[in-house]
Amino acid sequence: MTTEDENAALEQIRQMDCGVLLVYYSLPHPVRKRLSKAFRQTCPEGRIIAIANMKIEKPEFADAFVYGLEGPETLISTILQR
């Protein structure tokens, strides 16, 4: 599921058996925080992966980080890591 609407994302998180949440790091900090909190409550075993257009030492609210320019192979590899 993909959406640009925070409320739609929160609703889907609350309804789904989810495994991975991909979050664009360009989202406003309060939005990233709300989405991450809802995901952790609903899917405590799930992983949160932040995607950004710049290198980040430790992504806030996320388990892993993918630099957007690294391409889809890196994203897929990060999703599959446990």
N, C-alpha and C positions, 0 to 999 in steps of 0.2 A: 504494500500500500504506500502511496506517495501523496503528499499534500503540501501546500504552501500555507495552509490555514492552521493556526495553533489549536483552535477548538476542535477541528476535525481530527487532528493528530491525537489530542488528548482522549477524545471519544474512542478512537480506534485502539489506542493503548489499553484503555479500560475494558474493552470487549474482546481482545485477542489473546491467544496463547502465543506470545511473541518471543523470539529468540534474539533478535538484533535490532537495535535502534540506530539509524544513521542520522547524525545531526550535523547540519552545516554550522561551522563555528562563527559564521557571519551573522547568525541569528542574534538578536539582542540577548544580553546576559540573563535577564529575567525569564525569557522564553526558554532558553536552554535549561535553566534551573527547573522550571515547572515541568517540562517534558521529561527530563531526567528523573525527577522525583517520582512522577507518575509511573514511569517505566519501572523503576526500582521497586515500587510498591506492588505493581501488577506482575512483573516478571523478574523476581529477585535473582534468578539464575541466568537471565539474559545478559547480553553485552551491549554496551553503548560505544559506538565508534564515531569520533568527530572527524569531519572532513573540512579542511581549511586550505586557503590559498597561500599560506605562509607556514614556515616551520614553527612548531610549538613544542616546548620542552615537555610539559606535562599537561595534557588537556583537562581543563576543569570539567567535572561531572562525567567524564568519559573513561572507559577502560583502555582505549587505544586511539591512536591518531593516524590519519592518512593525509598526506600532502597531496592535494588535488591533482598536481601535475605529474604525479607518479603513475597515474593511469589505472585502468580497471583491474589489471592483474594484481596490483598491490592491494586494492580494495578487497578483491575476492580472497586473496591470501590472508588478509587481516580478519575478515569475517570468519574464515574457516579455522583460525587459530583458537585454541582454548587455553 
